[in-house]
Amino acid sequence: MRVKETVREAILEDIGRGDLFSLVSDRRKVEAKIIAKEDGIFSGKLYIKELGEMEHLEIEFLKYDGNTLKKGEIIAYVRGEANRVLMYERVILNILQHCSGISTNTASFVELVKDYDVRLLDTRKTRPGLRVMEKYAVRCGGGTNHRLGLDDCLMLKDTHLAAIDDLHQFIKMARKRIPYTSKIEIECESIEATYEAMSAGASLIMCDNMKTEDIKKVVKYRDKNFPSVLIEASGNVDKTNIVEFAKTGVDAISSGSLIHKAVWLDFSMRIEHK
């Protein structure tokens, strides 16, 4: 995990060549409270704990990643010299608010499909440099990570398929070249395409932008002919239609909106003299 690297980059971005306040402030000790200003799901502790260890701040958490937050609750105390606490205030809040927003958004999706045997997946639609952190926040909200990058699953999307003449031969060759434990997922936009992908040897089928009635037919065909193949529904999934996708019997539903449509949770920091 890139926890330390992510924290270090965030600090360098904000502080630059140094905090000008530290040139004029004294070294008095303070205690800061981080307070939730709205309800949600907390996450980001993993990263801020690392920041505290790196920058010699005493940080006492009252909440843990995945915990429920209520408006007005104290999340953590930050103790140290005033100039150092203030130097890292914005980095601390940015990470916690960003992560908690994703976790809260993910949890709201998970709640909608809790009565169905289906896993909620994120996508690679993440902010450059923040993928590991954002996908961590998805897990804290009850979601499951899809692939982290191009190296942990061979996914053949429509753009890849346009460059493949014989899918059966391509998958046969791929099985010999990619790691033995790697899966092959194929994106399909029609019922016929899913049938071909299954017969060609796909490990997973992504029903992309397909009607729910068609997905039900794909699931039924899979159950009868290729029971080991996993089926994922994807494409314009949101809170208004996710239940309909869950009812189709797919194994998983993926949605980029878990991350890119998440809104930061509102936190504040209040400082008191020790």
VENWO-V383149 format. One record per residue. RES is the residue in three letters. OMEGA is omega in whole degrees, -180 to 180 (NA if undefined). D_CENTER is the distance of its C-alpha to the mean C-alpha in whole Angstrom. Layout:
[[RES:OMEGA:D_CENTER] [RES:OMEGA:D_CENTER]]
//
This chain:
[[MET:-177:14] [ARG:-176:14] [VAL:-177:14] [LYS:-179:18] [GLU:-180:18] [THR:179:15] [VAL:-179:17] [ARG:180:20] [GLU:179:19] [ALA:179:19] [ILE:-179:22] [LEU:180:24] [GLU:-175:23] [ASP:-174:24] [ILE:-179:27] [GLY:-179:28] [ARG:177:32] [GLY:179:32] [ASP:-177:32] [LEU:179:35] [PHE:-178:35] [SER:179:36] [LEU:-175:39] [VAL:-178:41] [SER:174:39] [ASP:-174:41] [ARG:-180:39] [ARG:179:39] [LYS:178:37] [VAL:173:34] [GLU:-180:32] [ALA:175:29] [LYS:172:27] [ILE:-171:23] [ILE:175:24] [ALA:180:21] [LYS:174:23] [GLU:179:21] [ASP:176:20] [GLY:177:16] [ILE:-176:14] [PHE:168:14] [SER:-178:11] [GLY:-180:12] [LYS:-179:15] [LEU:-177:14] [TYR:-178:15] [ILE:173:17] [LYS:178:19] [GLU:178:19] [LEU:180:21] [GLY:180:23] [GLU:-179:25] [MET:-171:25] [GLU:174:26] [HIS:173:29] [LEU:175:27] [GLU:-179:28] [ILE:180:25] [GLU:-179:25] [PHE:173:22] [LEU:178:23] [LYS:179:20] [TYR:-179:17] [ASP:-179:13] [GLY:179:13] [ASN:175:16] [THR:177:18] [LEU:172:19] [LYS:-180:22] [LYS:178:24] [GLY:-179:26] [GLU:174:25] [ILE:-178:25] [ILE:-176:21] [ALA:172:23] [TYR:175:26] [VAL:-176:27] [ARG:178:30] [GLY:176:32] [GLU:-174:34] [ALA:-177:34] [ASN:-179:33] [ARG:177:30] [VAL:-179:28] [LEU:180:29] [MET:-175:28] [TYR:-177:24] [GLU:-175:24] [ARG:178:22] [VAL:179:20] [ILE:-178:19] [LEU:-180:18] [ASN:-179:16] [ILE:-178:14] [LEU:-179:14] [GLN:-180:14] [HIS:180:11] [CYS:-177:9] [SER:177:11] [GLY:178:11] [ILE:180:7] [SER:180:8] [THR:179:11] [ASN:179:10] [THR:-179:8] [ALA:180:11] [SER:175:14] [PHE:-179:13] [VAL:-180:13] [GLU:-178:16] [LEU:-176:18] [VAL:-176:17] [LYS:-178:18] [ASP:-179:22] [TYR:-180:21] [ASP:-176:20] [VAL:179:17] [ARG:180:13] [LEU:-174:11] [LEU:171:8] [ASP:179:6] [THR:176:8] [ARG:177:9] [LYS:-177:9] [THR:179:8] [ARG:-179:11] [PRO:179:13] [GLY:-176:13] [LEU:-175:10] [ARG:-177:7] [VAL:-180:8] [MET:-178:7] [GLU:178:4] [LYS:174:3] [TYR:180:5] [ALA:176:5] [VAL:179:4] [ARG:179:6] [CYS:179:9] [GLY:177:9] [GLY:179:10] [GLY:180:8] [THR:179:8] [ASN:166:6] [HIS:-177:9] [ARG:179:11] [LEU:-179:10] [GLY:-176:13] [LEU:-173:16] [ASP:-177:18] [ASP:173:16] [CYS:176:17] [LEU:177:20] [MET:179:19] [LEU:179:22] [LYS:-177:21] [ASP:180:24] [THR:176:24] [HIS:-177:25] [LEU:179:27] [ALA:-179:29] [ALA:-179:30] [ILE:-179:31] [ASP:-177:34] [ASP:-175:34] [LEU:-180:31] [HIS:180:33] [GLN:-179:34] [PHE:-179:31] [ILE:177:29] [LYS:178:32] [MET:-178:32] [ALA:-179:28] [ARG:-179:29] [LYS:-172:31] [ARG:-180:29] [ILE:179:26] [PRO:-175:25] [TYR:-176:26] [THR:-178:23] [SER:178:21] [LYS:176:20] [ILE:178:21] [GLU:-179:20] [ILE:177:22] [GLU:-178:21] [CYS:-179:24] [GLU:179:25] [SER:179:28] [ILE:-178:29] [GLU:-180:32] [ALA:179:29] [THR:179:27] [TYR:180:30] [GLU:-178:31] [ALA:179:28] [MET:-178:28] [SER:-180:32] [ALA:176:31] [GLY:179:29] [ALA:176:25] [SER:-178:23] [LEU:176:20] [ILE:174:21] [MET:175:19] [CYS:-173:21] [ASP:179:20] [ASN:177:21] [MET:178:24] [LYS:-178:26] [THR:179:25] [GLU:178:29] [ASP:179:28] [ILE:178:25] [LYS:179:27] [LYS:179:30] [VAL:180:28] [VAL:180:26] [LYS:179:30] [TYR:177:31] [ARG:-178:28] [ASP:-177:30] [LYS:-170:33] [ASN:-177:33] [PHE:-173:30] [PRO:-179:28] [SER:-179:26] [VAL:178:24] [LEU:-178:21] [ILE:-179:20] [GLU:174:17] [ALA:-178:17] [SER:176:16] [GLY:178:17] [ASN:177:17] [VAL:176:15] [ASP:-175:15] [LYS:-178:17] [THR:-176:20] [ASN:-174:20] [ILE:180:17] [VAL:179:20] [GLU:176:22] [PHE:-180:20] [ALA:-178:20] [LYS:-177:23] [THR:-179:24] [GLY:178:23] [VAL:180:20] [ASP:-177:18] [ALA:175:15] [ILE:179:14] [SER:-180:11] [SER:177:10] [GLY:-177:9] [SER:175:10] [LEU:-177:7] [ILE:-170:6] [HIS:175:9] [LYS:-179:11] [ALA:177:10] [VAL:-180:13] [TRP:171:14] [LEU:-175:15] [ASP:175:19] [PHE:173:20] [SER:177:23] [MET:178:25] [ARG:-175:29] [ILE:177:31] [GLU:175:35] [HIS:177:37] [LYS:NA:38]]
//
